[in-house]
């Protein structure tokens, strides 16, 4: 091999070794990528989590044959959207399961849900609209269907129920629509729920198609004001463990959108570790059985 060939081989080897070790991100590259993600999604990554970008994105850079985060940001700016979806999936954590946070769900079922159902009956309007924002792979909205079936029982046939479930990740939406889940999704799920609504299939457990058809899944960016306005007006909004990804400005924007979407007397439920304190004074906090919900006054 001649000298030029050896240099080329040495360069290729050093690049592949660098990619195996992981691409380092400079302070400026971190700011550029963070600001790009924030502009597109409203998701804000604090500087203390800079290591997340290195650990989660280095492999993707290697797959694309890129050797710096600067090149990756340039790539994102000319990409037509497919890579942006990969970014959304890498920057968020889709940690969920059926019947998660049972204390909050039980409080919701026994208090808020019954209140709204009774109010609708008295008004002669047997309809209920629920919005699950940040639904990930579908465990939350499907859990809400289970609660409705257990609460309304045979009466559910008389109701017009609409559950709109949205997520930033198209991959998660596709998984939710497919309705096939691994054992991990049932780590917080009573055995009777799995026996009643799922059947074993190759690759996991398949949800009953009659349950799946009750939920309308669609990709949606909560930073897209026009798309958010197209979500049907809701009696209940679930947005649990989502606003933790936002800074205060984005939190206020999203929470105001939920308030505008809710019908009078409707409720917003956020994660048990989340709060609207200092974010919005529009809602009235309601405490039931140790769980807080936020009510839009009638």
C-alpha positions in Angstrom: 0.0 0.0 0.0 1.4 3.5 -0.9 1.7 6.3 1.6 -1.5 8.1 0.4 -3.4 4.8 0.9 -2.0 4.4 4.4 -3.1 7.9 5.3 -6.6 7.2 4.0 -6.8 4.0 6.0 -5.5 5.8 9.1 -8.1 8.5 8.7 -10.9 6.0 8.3 -9.7 4.1 11.4 -9.5 7.2 13.5 -13.0 8.1 12.5 -14.5 4.7 13.2 -12.7 4.6 16.6 -14.0 8.1 17.4 -17.6 6.9 16.6 -17.2 3.8 18.7 -16.1 5.9 21.6 -18.9 8.4 21.1 -18.9 11.8 19.6 -18.1 14.6 22.1 -20.3 17.7 22.0 -18.9 21.2 22.5 -20.7 23.8 24.6 -21.7 25.7 21.4 -22.9 22.6 19.6 -25.0 21.7 22.6 -26.6 25.2 22.6 -27.2 25.0 18.8 -28.8 21.6 19.0 -30.8 22.4 22.2 -32.2 25.6 20.6 -33.1 23.8 17.4 -35.1 21.2 19.4 -36.7 23.9 21.5 -37.8 25.8 18.4 -39.3 22.7 16.8 -41.0 21.1 19.8 -40.9 23.4 22.9 -38.8 20.7 24.7 -36.0 22.4 26.7 -32.9 20.5 27.8 -31.0 22.0 30.7 -27.2 22.4 30.4 -26.8 19.9 33.3 -28.2 17.2 30.9 -25.7 17.9 28.2 -24.4 14.3 28.7 -27.8 13.1 27.4 -27.0 14.5 24.0 -23.7 12.7 23.9 -25.0 9.4 25.1 -28.2 9.4 23.0 -27.1 11.0 19.8 -23.6 9.7 19.3 -24.8 6.4 17.9 -27.1 8.2 15.5 -24.3 10.4 14.2 -22.3 7.2 13.6 -25.2 5.7 11.6 -25.3 8.8 9.5 -21.5 8.9 9.0 -21.2 12.3 10.8 -18.3 13.1 13.0 -19.5 16.2 14.8 -22.7 17.6 16.3 -22.2 20.7 14.1 -22.6 18.6 11.1 -25.7 17.0 12.6 -27.4 20.4 13.2 -26.6 21.3 9.6 -28.1 18.0 8.5 -31.3 18.6 10.5 -31.8 22.0 9.0 -31.9 20.6 5.4 -33.7 17.3 6.3 -37.4 17.1 5.3 -38.7 15.9 8.7 -37.8 12.2 8.9 -34.7 12.9 11.0 -36.6 15.3 13.2 -38.8 12.4 14.2 -35.7 10.6 15.3 -34.7 13.6 17.3 -38.0 13.7 19.1 -37.7 10.0 20.0 -34.1 10.4 21.3 -34.8 13.4 23.4 -37.8 12.1 25.2 -38.3 9.1 27.6 -41.3 6.9 26.8 -41.6 5.4 30.2 -45.2 4.2 30.7 -47.4 1.2 31.5 -51.0 0.3 31.8 -52.8 1.5 35.0 -49.8 3.6 36.0 -50.2 5.8 39.1 -53.1 3.9 40.4 -53.8 6.3 43.3 -54.4 9.2 40.9 -56.4 7.0 38.5 -58.6 5.6 41.4 -59.2 9.2 42.6 -60.1 10.3 39.1 -62.5 7.4 38.6 -64.3 7.6 41.9 -64.6 11.4 42.0 -64.0 13.5 38.9 -65.2 10.9 36.3 -68.4 10.2 38.2 -69.0 13.9 38.7 -68.8 14.6 35.0 -70.8 11.6 34.0 -73.6 12.6 36.4 -73.5 16.1 35.1 -73.8 14.9 31.5 -76.7 12.6 32.4 -78.6 15.5 34.1 -78.0 17.6 31.1 -79.3 14.9 28.8 -76.1 14.8 26.9 -74.6 11.3 27.0 -71.3 12.3 25.5 -67.7 12.5 26.9 -64.6 13.8 25.2 -61.2 13.1 26.7 -57.8 14.3 25.4 -54.7 12.3 26.3 -51.8 14.6 25.5 -48.4 13.0 25.3 -49.9 9.5 25.1 -46.6 7.7 24.2 -47.4 4.1 23.0 -51.0 4.2 24.1 -51.0 2.8 27.6 -52.7 5.9 29.2 -55.6 6.3 26.8 -56.3 2.6 26.7 -56.3 2.6 30.5 -58.9 5.3 30.4 -61.1 3.1 28.3 -60.7 0.3 30.9 -61.9 2.8 33.6 -64.9 3.9 31.5 -65.9 0.3 30.8 -65.7 -0.6 34.5 -67.6 2.5 35.5 -70.4 2.6 32.8 -70.6 -1.2 32.2 -73.5 -1.9 29.9 -74.6 1.7 29.9 -71.5 2.6 27.8 -73.4 1.5 24.6 -75.7 4.6 25.1 -72.8 7.0 25.3 -70.9 8.8 22.6 -67.3 8.6 23.8 -64.3 10.2 22.1 -60.8 9.8 23.2 -58.2 11.8 21.3 -54.6 10.6 22.0 -51.7 12.6 20.6 -47.9 12.3 20.8 -44.9 14.0 19.3 -43.4 10.7 18.1 -45.0 9.1 15.0 -43.3 5.8 16.0 -45.1 5.8 19.3 -48.4 6.6 17.6 -47.9 3.6 15.2 -47.1 1.3 18.2 -50.3 2.5 20.0 -52.4 1.9 17.0 -51.0 -1.6 16.6 -52.0 -2.4 20.2 -49.3 -5.1 20.8 -47.4 -4.8 24.1 -44.5 -6.6 25.8 -44.5 -7.8 29.4 -43.0 -4.6 30.5 -46.2 -2.6 29.7 -48.0 -4.6 32.4 -45.7 -4.0 35.3 -48.4 -1.9 37.1 -51.4 -3.7 35.7 -53.8 -6.0 37.7 -53.9 -9.5 36.2 -57.7 -9.3 35.6 -57.2 -6.4 33.3 -54.8 -8.3 31.1 -57.0 -11.4 31.1 -60.1 -9.4 30.2 -58.8 -7.1 27.4 -55.7 -8.8 25.9 -54.8 -12.1 24.2 -51.3 -13.6 23.9 -49.7 -13.4 20.5 -46.3 -13.7 19.0 -44.2 -10.9 20.4 -46.4 -10.0 23.4 -50.1 -9.3 24.2 -52.6 -7.9 21.7 -55.3 -5.5 22.9 -58.9 -6.3 22.0 -59.7 -4.4 18.7 -63.0 -3.2 20.2 -60.9 -1.3 22.8 -58.6 0.1 20.1 -61.3 1.5 18.0 -62.5 3.8 20.9 -59.2 5.8 20.7 -58.3 8.2 17.9 -54.5 8.4 17.8 -52.7 11.1 15.9 -49.2 12.7 15.9 -49.3 16.2 17.3 -46.7 18.7 18.4 -47.9 20.7 21.4 -45.8 23.6 20.2 -48.0 23.8 17.1 -50.7 26.2 18.1 -52.9 25.6 15.0 -52.8 21.8 15.3 -53.7 22.1 19.0 -56.7 24.2 18.3 -58.1 21.4 16.0 -58.3 19.0 19.0 -62.1 18.6 19.9 -63.2 20.4 23.0 -62.7 18.2 26.0 -64.4 17.4 29.3 -61.1 16.0 30.6 -57.5 16.5 29.6 -54.7 14.1 30.7 -51.2 15.4 30.3 -49.1 13.4 32.7 -45.3 13.6 32.9 -45.1 15.8 29.8 -44.7 19.4 30.9 -41.5 18.4 32.8 -39.8 18.6 29.4 -40.8 22.3 29.0 -39.4 25.5 30.3 -41.8 27.9 32.1 -42.7 29.8 28.9 -43.6 26.7 27.1 -45.5 25.3 30.1 -47.6 28.5 30.3 -48.3 28.2 26.5 -49.4 24.5 26.7 -51.4 24.9 29.9 -53.3 27.8 28.4 -54.0 25.7 25.4 -55.5 23.0 27.6 -57.6 25.6 29.4 -58.9 26.9 26.1 -59.7 23.4 25.0 -61.6 22.3 28.1 -65.3 22.8 28.4 -66.5 24.7 31.5 -66.4 22.4 34.5 -63.7 20.2 32.9 -60.6 18.9 34.5 -56.9 18.9 33.7 -54.8 16.1 35.2 -51.0 16.3 35.2 -48.4 13.9 36.7 -48.2 13.4 40.4 -44.8 15.2 40.5 -46.0 18.1 38.4 -47.8 21.3 39.5 -49.3 24.3 37.9 -48.0 26.5 40.8 -46.5 29.6 39.3 -47.6 28.4 35.8 -51.3 29.2 35.7 -53.9 30.8 38.0 -56.8 30.0 35.6 -57.6 26.7 37.2 -59.0 25.8 40.6 -56.9 23.0 42.3 -59.2 20.2 43.5 -57.9 17.7 46.0 -59.5 14.2 46.2 -58.1 11.2 48.0 -54.6 12.8 47.9 -54.6 13.4 44.2 -54.8 17.0 42.7 -56.7 17.9 39.6 -57.2 21.3 38.0 -60.7 22.5 37.3 -61.9 25.0 34.7 -64.7 26.8 36.5 -68.2 26.7 35.0 
